[in-house]
Amino acid sequence: MKKEFEQFGILTDDISDENVDFKKLQELEPDNDDVDGEDVLKSVADPKVQESLMSVNSDDSVKIYLRQIGKIPLLSSEEELDLAKKIQEQRDEFAKDVLVNANLRLVVSIAKKYIGRGLSFLDLIQEGNVGLIKAAGRFDYKKGYKFSTYATWWIQQSITRAIADKARIIRLPIHMIDSIGKIRRATIDLTTELGHPPTKQEIAYRLGLPVSKLTAIIKSAQSTVSMDTPATSDEDSSKIADFIVDNSTITPDGKVSHDSLLEDIRRMLNQLSQKERDVLILRYGLDNNGMKKTLDEIGSQYGVSRERIRQIENRAISKLKKLCKNEKLHDGLMNYFAG
C-alpha cells in the first residue's frame, strides 16, 4: 500500500531526520505564538497569497478551520515536556493528540509561505498536518530541542514533497489527475483523523469505490507516468516500475484457492441478514455475473444514501470476520474484501 502511493507524495515514512542539526534550526523556526486563526487571513502581504485567499468564500472551511484552531491554547514548556514523555515512554495517544492540536497554528504559519506553488492553501495545511503528526510520534525530548523546532522540519518536508509530486504528475490526463487528487485528499484526511496512514480498504470506503477500482486508478496512473520516474523525491534510486506487479496471470493452484475461498464466503453469507447479503453480493460481484457496483449505484437501487450502504457493508464484513473458524479463512476473507 505504501509503495503504491509514494509516487504521489501521500506518505513520508521513508524520510530520515538522522542528519538534521535541530540545534541550528531552532534559531530559524517560525513563531507559533503569533499565528492567530482569525488574523491569518489578514496578515498576508504576498499578492499570490491574497489572490489565492480571495477565491475563498466567507464560509469556506479554511476560514472556519483557522478560527477553530485559534481557540486552542498553546502549551507551556513544562506541559510540552510532560506530553512528550507520555508519548515516548507510554505511547499515550491522548497526549499525542493534545500535542498535535496545540501546534496546528505552526502548520498554518509554515503553509502560508508555500502558497502559489501549485497547491491550494487547504492542501498545504493538510500536507503540513501529516508532517506534524509524524513529528509528534517521533519526537525525542531527551535531545534537548523544542518540539516546534523538530516539527517545523517534518512539516516543511511534507509540504515540499507534496509540491514536488504535484509537479511530477502534471503530465497525466486531466481525469486521472482529478482521481489522484481525490485519493490524495482522502488519504490525507484519514491520516489526520486516524493518526496513522490508512489502509487501502479505508481509502476506498471514504471514496465510495470498490478497492479493485482504487487499485486500477493507481495502476493506470503508474502506466501513464514514465516507468523511469523516481518513486520518491529523496535519494532513493527506486523507480515506479519497481513497484508494479504483473497480476495478469493466475497459477492453477491460485485459481483453486480462489474458488475455494469464494465457496466459503458464499456459504457464510447465508448467516447474514438479507440486506447485508445483497449489499456484499452487489459490491463484490459475488453472484454468477461477477459485476461489482459502487456505493452510489447500490444506494440508488435501494433508495438510500451511499453512507447507509457503507454502514451495512462494514457491518456485514465485521460479522463475517466473527464467523471465521480458522486463521487461514479469516486472512483469506480479509484479503478478498481488501482488494
PEJOHU-V83480 format. One record per residue. N is the residue number from 1. RES is the residue in three letters. PHI is phi in degrees with one decimal (none if undefined). NEAR is the number of other ideal C-beta (glycine too) atoms within 12 Angstrom. Layout:
BEGIN
n=(N,N)
res=(RES,RES)
phi=(PHI,PHI)
near=(NEAR,NEAR)
END
This chain:
BEGIN
n=(1,2,3,4,5,6,7,8,9,10,11,12,13,14,15,16,17,18,19,20,21,22,23,24,25,26,27,28,29,30,31,32,33,34,35,36,37,38,39,40,41,42,43,44,45,46,47,48,49,50,51,52,53,54,55,56,57,58,59,60,61,62,63,64,65,66,67,68,69,70,71,72,73,74,75,76,77,78,79,80,81,82,83,84,85,86,87,88,89,90,91,92,93,94,95,96,97,98,99,100,101,102,103,104,105,106,107,108,109,110,111,112,113,114,115,116,117,118,119,120,121,122,123,124,125,126,127,128,129,130,131,132,133,134,135,136,137,138,139,140,141,142,143,144,145,146,147,148,149,150,151,152,153,154,155,156,157,158,159,160,161,162,163,164,165,166,167,168,169,170,171,172,173,174,175,176,177,178,179,180,181,182,183,184,185,186,187,188,189,190,191,192,193,194,195,196,197,198,199,200,201,202,203,204,205,206,207,208,209,210,211,212,213,214,215,216,217,218,219,220,221,222,223,224,225,226,227,228,229,230,231,232,233,234,235,236,237,238,239,240,241,242,243,244,245,246,247,248,249,250,251,252,253,254,255,256,257,258,259,260,261,262,263,264,265,266,267,268,269,270,271,272,273,274,275,276,277,278,279,280,281,282,283,284,285,286,287,288,289,290,291,292,293,294,295,296,297,298,299,300,301,302,303,304,305,306,307,308,309,310,311,312,313,314,315,316,317,318,319,320,321,322,323,324,325,326,327,328,329,330,331,332,333,334,335,336,337,338,339)
res=(MET,LYS,LYS,GLU,PHE,GLU,GLN,PHE,GLY,ILE,LEU,THR,ASP,ASP,ILE,SER,ASP,GLU,ASN,VAL,ASP,PHE,LYS,LYS,LEU,GLN,GLU,LEU,GLU,PRO,ASP,ASN,ASP,ASP,VAL,ASP,GLY,GLU,ASP,VAL,LEU,LYS,SER,VAL,ALA,ASP,PRO,LYS,VAL,GLN,GLU,SER,LEU,MET,SER,VAL,ASN,SER,ASP,ASP,SER,VAL,LYS,ILE,TYR,LEU,ARG,GLN,ILE,GLY,LYS,ILE,PRO,LEU,LEU,SER,SER,GLU,GLU,GLU,LEU,ASP,LEU,ALA,LYS,LYS,ILE,GLN,GLU,GLN,ARG,ASP,GLU,PHE,ALA,LYS,ASP,VAL,LEU,VAL,ASN,ALA,ASN,LEU,ARG,LEU,VAL,VAL,SER,ILE,ALA,LYS,LYS,TYR,ILE,GLY,ARG,GLY,LEU,SER,PHE,LEU,ASP,LEU,ILE,GLN,GLU,GLY,ASN,VAL,GLY,LEU,ILE,LYS,ALA,ALA,GLY,ARG,PHE,ASP,TYR,LYS,LYS,GLY,TYR,LYS,PHE,SER,THR,TYR,ALA,THR,TRP,TRP,ILE,GLN,GLN,SER,ILE,THR,ARG,ALA,ILE,ALA,ASP,LYS,ALA,ARG,ILE,ILE,ARG,LEU,PRO,ILE,HIS,MET,ILE,ASP,SER,ILE,GLY,LYS,ILE,ARG,ARG,ALA,THR,ILE,ASP,LEU,THR,THR,GLU,LEU,GLY,HIS,PRO,PRO,THR,LYS,GLN,GLU,ILE,ALA,TYR,ARG,LEU,GLY,LEU,PRO,VAL,SER,LYS,LEU,THR,ALA,ILE,ILE,LYS,SER,ALA,GLN,SER,THR,VAL,SER,MET,ASP,THR,PRO,ALA,THR,SER,ASP,GLU,ASP,SER,SER,LYS,ILE,ALA,ASP,PHE,ILE,VAL,ASP,ASN,SER,THR,ILE,THR,PRO,ASP,GLY,LYS,VAL,SER,HIS,ASP,SER,LEU,LEU,GLU,ASP,ILE,ARG,ARG,MET,LEU,ASN,GLN,LEU,SER,GLN,LYS,GLU,ARG,ASP,VAL,LEU,ILE,LEU,ARG,TYR,GLY,LEU,ASP,ASN,ASN,GLY,MET,LYS,LYS,THR,LEU,ASP,GLU,ILE,GLY,SER,GLN,TYR,GLY,VAL,SER,ARG,GLU,ARG,ILE,ARG,GLN,ILE,GLU,ASN,ARG,ALA,ILE,SER,LYS,LEU,LYS,LYS,LEU,CYS,LYS,ASN,GLU,LYS,LEU,HIS,ASP,GLY,LEU,MET,ASN,TYR,PHE,ALA,GLY)
phi=(none,-60.0,-60.5,-65.7,-97.6,-60.2,-64.4,-97.8,73.5,-80.1,-115.4,-131.6,-63.7,-86.6,-75.9,-117.4,-108.9,-61.4,-101.4,-88.4,-91.9,-74.1,-61.8,-71.4,-65.3,-60.6,-74.6,-108.5,-66.2,-69.9,-86.6,-72.9,-69.9,-96.1,-96.7,-88.0,-54.9,-73.7,-87.1,-56.2,-70.4,-100.4,-94.3,-88.4,-110.3,-63.8,-56.3,-63.7,-66.6,-59.8,-61.9,-66.2,-77.2,-66.6,-81.1,-95.4,-69.3,-64.8,-99.6,-62.3,-62.3,-63.0,-65.5,-61.5,-61.3,-62.8,-67.5,-65.5,-71.5,-67.0,-90.3,-78.8,-67.3,-77.2,-98.3,-78.9,-60.3,-67.4,-65.2,-62.0,-64.0,-62.6,-65.7,-61.1,-63.9,-64.5,-67.4,-75.0,-94.7,-118.6,54.6,-77.1,-70.0,-64.6,-61.8,-63.1,-62.0,-63.4,-63.1,-64.0,-60.3,-70.3,-115.1,-63.5,-68.6,-62.8,-61.2,-61.2,-58.9,-76.2,-61.2,-55.9,-72.2,-108.7,-65.0,95.8,-110.0,116.3,-118.0,-69.2,-58.9,-62.8,-62.9,-61.7,-63.2,-65.3,-62.5,-63.8,-64.3,-61.6,-64.4,-63.7,-61.8,-60.5,-63.6,-62.2,-81.1,-112.5,-63.5,-113.6,-64.8,-70.3,-81.4,96.1,-98.3,-72.5,-62.8,-60.8,-65.1,-64.4,-65.8,-55.7,-62.5,-66.7,-62.4,-63.8,-60.4,-65.0,-69.0,-66.1,-65.5,-62.9,-63.4,-63.4,-73.3,-63.1,-66.7,-68.5,-94.1,-64.7,-79.3,-75.9,-58.9,-57.6,-64.8,-74.7,-60.9,-63.1,-64.6,-64.6,-61.1,-66.9,-64.6,-59.0,-61.5,-62.6,-66.2,-65.0,-59.9,-67.9,-61.8,-66.7,-70.4,-89.2,81.6,-155.5,-58.4,-75.3,-79.1,-60.3,-65.4,-64.3,-65.7,-62.9,-61.0,-61.8,-86.6,72.2,-120.1,-64.2,-60.4,-63.0,-72.0,-59.1,-62.3,-64.4,-63.0,-63.0,-66.6,-63.8,-65.1,-63.2,-75.4,-80.1,-72.0,-54.9,-68.0,-94.8,-66.2,-58.2,-74.9,-134.7,-96.3,-97.4,-86.6,-62.2,-86.1,-64.2,-108.5,-55.8,-58.5,-64.8,-105.2,-92.7,-105.4,-82.6,-103.3,-75.1,-116.7,-122.6,-72.1,-55.4,-62.2,-64.8,-64.5,-62.9,-62.6,-65.3,-63.6,-65.1,-63.2,-60.8,-62.2,-62.9,-64.2,-62.8,-68.3,-70.8,-59.9,-65.6,-93.4,-97.3,-69.5,-59.3,-67.4,-61.6,-63.5,-63.8,-63.0,-65.9,-62.3,-70.8,-68.8,-114.8,60.7,-84.6,-88.7,-69.0,-80.2,70.4,-78.1,-104.3,-118.9,-81.5,-59.6,-62.5,-64.0,-69.6,-60.1,-64.1,-64.4,-99.5,73.2,-130.2,-75.8,-62.7,-66.1,-65.0,-64.7,-60.5,-63.7,-63.7,-61.0,-61.1,-63.6,-64.9,-64.5,-61.3,-64.5,-62.5,-59.1,-71.3,-81.8,-64.4,-93.0,-142.6,-65.1,-63.0,-66.3,-60.1,-64.2,-63.7,-64.9,-66.1,-65.1,-64.8,-79.9,-93.4,-173.3)
near=(26,23,26,33,39,35,42,43,41,42,36,42,28,24,29,17,27,11,9,22,16,29,15,12,23,21,13,16,27,28,17,31,18,17,31,22,26,19,18,32,28,15,19,25,12,17,12,19,26,19,15,27,29,16,16,23,11,13,10,19,18,30,25,19,29,34,23,17,32,25,17,25,16,26,27,13,15,11,19,30,24,21,31,38,22,23,30,23,15,14,14,20,19,16,30,30,24,25,40,40,28,31,45,41,41,43,46,43,36,39,45,36,25,33,35,21,24,26,31,29,40,30,31,38,40,38,46,47,40,47,43,48,39,36,40,43,31,30,37,21,27,11,20,15,29,30,44,38,33,37,44,37,39,41,47,37,36,42,41,30,37,42,29,27,38,30,20,28,33,18,16,28,17,13,14,25,26,16,27,38,32,27,40,39,28,34,40,39,27,31,36,32,21,20,26,22,30,32,26,35,30,26,40,37,29,30,31,27,32,35,34,26,28,36,26,23,35,41,27,22,36,31,20,25,30,18,17,12,29,26,33,32,27,21,12,19,10,21,20,30,20,20,26,24,15,10,13,8,9,13,11,10,10,14,13,13,20,18,17,19,28,24,17,27,35,24,20,30,30,18,19,28,15,15,22,27,28,23,36,38,30,32,41,36,22,32,19,9,10,14,17,27,31,29,32,22,21,32,24,16,19,20,10,19,16,27,17,21,32,29,21,31,37,25,21,34,33,19,24,34,24,15,22,25,14,11,11,15,23,22,17,27,34,23,19,34,35,25,27)
END
